[in-house]
Amino acid sequence: MNTDNLQSRFYTLRHNRFFEIFVIAVIVFSALVIGAKTYEIPENILTLIGWMDIGITLFFLVEVSVRFMGEPIKRNFFKNAWNVFDTLIVVVSLIPIEDSELALVGRLIRIFRVLRMVSIVPELRLLLNSLFKALPQLGYVILLMFIIFYIYAAVGTSFFVSINPTLWGDISIAMLTLFRVMTFEDWTDVMYETMAVYPFSWIYYLTFIFLTTFAFLNMVIGIVVNVMEEEHAQEAKEQAMANGEPTIQDLSNQIAELKEMLKSRAKSYNQEL
């Protein structure tokens, strides 16, 4: 069997739907094995789980090897950040550090194997990429939210510290209290406590909730959704280009060219008349 034929088989296997589903199932099973270790279980079952963990690691090694061998241009494999992440997790998992001082690191690496689900499922990759691309826009919203938090925390510390120093003792604690208010975690208890001294303090809480929970959080959601729509459109465009299908932009350009052609012909016809 020549190299090209072997690579073609690996390429077909790595894009096989059943193979992808099986890999996802193994990742889920790996997560269950990690969770099982957190319980008090008999020694013999713990040994069995240890052998299962070794088998899962070896399977991941085979799976990454199949993906690497199926890559037409091998150097492009490591240009993908997710491929680098998967390879790093698998290689570190192979190092026998369970009985050493780095045993905690080994357990953490095995926990991070669950993140390989993101590299396998395209929809999760799209979601995470959208979140990362939205971070620059979200940064300004978060900065503005921090300013609002800081102002309200300063006001709350000035007025409410004598009522409950535990909640309003300094500005950092006051910001934590306001986060509790924003997430509606027993926020009415905090409000009624201050209303006993300042009857109109409800205005303070309601304006803060409207500014943060109803305004800024909706802005965050809107930015993420907008970036996700752009990512979907970009993916659809790339897929259409890969399949040789015309994109919406191509169709728009063709329509514009037809309009110009019709205008020029109409102009020529009028001149002839």
Order of alpha helices (4+ residues) and beta strands (2+ residues): alpha-alpha-alpha-alpha-alpha-alpha-alpha-alpha-alpha-alpha-alpha-alpha-alpha-alpha
